[in-house]
Amino acid sequence: MAIVQVTIVPLGTESTSVGAYVASVVHVLREAKEKIRYQLTPMSTIIEGELDDLLAVVRRMHEVPFASGALRVSTSITIDDRRDKQGTMEQKLRSVEEKLK
């Protein structure tokens, strides 16, 4: 299982506000047929699942701002693909929290 952090920034829009674009992108996550889990954060979205599934979902997410009128889209992706053991978003957070005690 992999964990992907993705940030999608629509450019060439009429406003500096991107909330409507973010909401449209979240619809892709909610409707995804792939077996994924996601966590929306103030600055990006974290998705976990099989890498091929994640990349397919990110590709669809990238297209959403274009369909909503953006003239340019900048998408940044960070992939954490650990193969020696299975990791989850929660496991990564617990690991840090345990070290803080």
Steps between C-alpha positions, in 0.01 A plus 500: 500500500619851420418842640484798265487867588352709221456874463307631201518871427278651227658798326353749257171529687283804563556492877773419750250282690538128424242348737254416221777325306603303810139391556478379140822301539371339822202370300748294297627344823151432633391336175819302438438135421856418604557378855649816653482697822561873513551782746446861400737748666511881478782490243481161325326165489645171622384182325590140578452188292672300230739718299338435160160593646637815660662619179176442307304701756757782504481517119123551519541756779749696287242538221225646721617864507529501120139383474405786733668767289858519627745578222796338674537244779806432713489162677765391751522138608705335775496119510590292804513140374633276776530132411665346806183534708153640463454855618192715531434866563399419858807282560731780390330744739506253791870442446575870543262539794668210682839664455367826646418333835 
